[in-house]
Amino acid sequence: MIFVNQPPNPETRRFLYIVGVAVGLAFLMTALVYFLLGIGVIKAISTYVVWAIILFSIGAGILSGVVTRR
């Protein structure tokens, strides 16, 4: 039986931390790219480049989450 007041086990906490860092970093990088596109600093950028930046930031977030939690 699982009670509501019990904290999650360490593996679940580690997984949620890594996912949170990865998604947060991806949102931050995506917002930065779209902001730079909006103000005209970046004139034209391919959607493939935007996806590459998003995937890279997710990967970087996963790596930083793994390194930080050890």
C-alpha positions as a printed Julia matrix, in Angstrom:
70×3 Matrix{Float64}:
  0.0    0.0     0.0
  1.39   3.43   -0.95
  0.55   6.38    1.24
  0.26   9.89   -0.16
  2.65  11.42    2.38
  5.54   9.1     1.51
  8.33  10.64   -0.59
  9.09   8.89   -3.89
 11.94   6.43   -3.99
 15.39   7.75   -4.99
 15.24   6.32   -8.52
 11.97   8.11   -9.24
 13.3   11.36   -7.8
 16.46  11.1    -9.92
 14.45  10.4   -13.07
 12.08  13.31  -12.45
 15.01  15.62  -11.74
 16.76  14.66  -14.97
 13.6   15.04  -17.04
 12.84  18.39  -15.4
 16.29  19.77  -16.12
 16.23  18.5   -19.71
 12.79  19.91  -20.51
 13.53  23.2   -18.76
 16.74  23.67  -20.7
 14.98  22.8   -23.95
 12.26  25.39  -23.3
 14.84  28.0   -22.41
 16.9   27.43  -25.55
 13.81  27.35  -27.78
 12.53  30.59  -26.3
 15.95  32.2   -26.82
 16.08  31.16  -30.48
 12.56  32.4   -31.18
 13.29  35.64  -29.35
 16.38  36.24  -31.46
 14.37  35.44  -34.59
 11.66  37.88  -33.5
 13.94  40.85  -32.89
 15.86  40.2   -36.09
 19.27  39.21  -34.74
 18.98  35.94  -36.63
 17.65  36.74  -40.1
 16.75  33.29  -41.37
 17.15  29.95  -39.7
 16.01  26.57  -40.92
 13.56  24.53  -38.91
 16.13  21.74  -38.92
 18.52  24.0   -37.06
 15.82  24.85  -34.5
 15.13  21.14  -33.97
 18.85  20.45  -33.65
 19.13  23.14  -30.97
 16.13  21.73  -29.11
 17.46  18.17  -29.21
 20.94  19.31  -28.19
 19.55  21.21  -25.23
 17.51  18.18  -24.14
 20.66  16.06  -24.33
 22.64  18.64  -22.4
 19.93  18.78  -19.75
 19.98  15.01  -19.37
 23.75  14.98  -19.04
 23.75  17.8   -16.51
 21.02  16.08  -14.52
 22.97  12.84  -14.43
 26.2   14.55  -13.4
 24.54  16.74  -10.76
 22.65  13.92   -9.05
 25.63  11.58   -8.58
